[in-house]
Amino acid sequence: MTFRQGQKVEIFQPSTDESWEKYMGGFIGLHGIITDPDASKNDPDALIEVSLDEKGTHRLPQDCLRIIE
C-alpha cells in the first residue's frame, strides 16, 4: 500500500515493528492525516509521519495504519 501526503488514516492495530512503543497502544482507534509519507524512499518499512487529532505529530510504522475515506 502506498501512502500519500494528505490522506486520512486510522491507527487500527498495534504494529509488529520494533519501533512500536508501549504508549502507542493508546493511539489505536485514532484518526489523523499523513504529513510526510517518506515517498522519496518508497520503503515499506519506513515510518510515516502522521498528525493525529489532538495528539500531535508522530512517526508511525505502516502496518498499524489504514486509509479511511
Residue pairs with C-beta under 8 A, 6 or more apart in sequence:
1 62
1 67
2 37
2 39
2 42
3 9
3 34
3 37
3 39
3 48
3 62
3 65
3 67
4 34
4 37
4 39
5 34
5 35
5 36
5 37
5 39
6 33
6 34
7 33
7 34
7 37
7 67
8 31
8 32
8 33
8 67
8 68
8 69
9 31
9 32
9 33
9 34
9 50
9 65
9 66
9 67
9 68
10 29
10 30
10 31
10 32
10 65
10 66
10 68
11 24
11 27
11 28
11 29
11 30
11 32
11 50
11 52
11 60
11 64
11 65
12 28
12 29
12 64
12 65
12 66
13 28
13 63
13 64
14 20
14 24
14 25
14 28
14 64
15 24
15 60
15 61
15 63
15 64
16 61
16 63
17 45
17 61
17 63
17 64
19 47
19 59
19 61
20 61
20 64
24 58
24 60
24 64
27 52
27 55
27 58
27 60
28 64
30 52
30 53
30 55
31 52
31 53
31 68
32 50
32 51
32 52
32 53
32 55
33 50
33 51
34 48
34 49
34 50
35 49
35 50
35 51
35 57
36 48
36 49
37 48
37 49
38 46
38 47
38 48
38 49
44 62
45 62
46 62
47 59
47 60
47 61
47 62
48 59
48 60
48 61
48 62
48 65
49 57
49 58
49 59
49 60
50 57
50 58
50 59
50 60
50 65
51 57
52 58
